Amino acid sequence: MAAPFDLCVGLGQHCESTYQIRRITGQETAQFFDWLEIDLVFVRQALDTDFRGLLKPGRMALTTDGQGAIDLDAGIEFYHEFHAQPGAELTLADVEEQLPAVREKLEFLAGRWRELVALPARVLYVRQDANGVETAADLERLQTTLRERYPGHDFAILWLRRTAPEGLDKLPPGVACRELPLLEGRWQGDDQAWDEMFAALPVDELWP
């Protein structure tokens, strides 16, 4: 059966979604929010500002586990872009030294995002709320931001959680919520659960 969308694009929060979208769709083209740990409010901020002001010198810090870097203004945690010296722990000096190259990469991906939203294509956005902290109102605000920023863009939002949230009856048309379990010991997630979920996408909720 043909997919009800032309492109499927992740909106971050957990690397699991990036891995699974690529596995299921075969789409290997990188998008801006791939592999990023980012709260939903900062996704909206990135869209509202058209990705301006990212990775400014002096506005970076190490993540609490010391394994990545965080942009203090953009609220984005990077776990794949900054690298420690061989045999050493990541330092803020490493991060500052590598900022220009990472900024260049993100600017390229921001340009790709602008091309994406201008396409005459139906896009399914996937937001994985792995921490279970988002609400129906948060997803409605995301939908509003996308509609206001990109008039005429044909999209829907699939909101993924570990457990069902309250207020599902308050989700607007064009946003659907589904549950995907945590698979202990495998950050990539449960392949079978993802396959079953994509095979039974609620098309009437996503594109009413």
Secondary structure, 3 states (H helix, E strand, C coil): CCCCCCEEEECCCCHHHHHHHHHHHCCCCCCCCCCCEECHHHHHHHHHCCCCCCCCCCCEEECCCCCCEEECCCCEEECCCCCCCCCCCCCHHHHHHHHHHHHHHHHHHHHHHHHHHHCCCEEEEEEEECCCCCCHHHHHHHHHHHHHHCCCCEEEEEEEECCCCCCHHHCCCCEEEEECCCCCCCCCCCHHHHHHHHHCCCHHHHCC
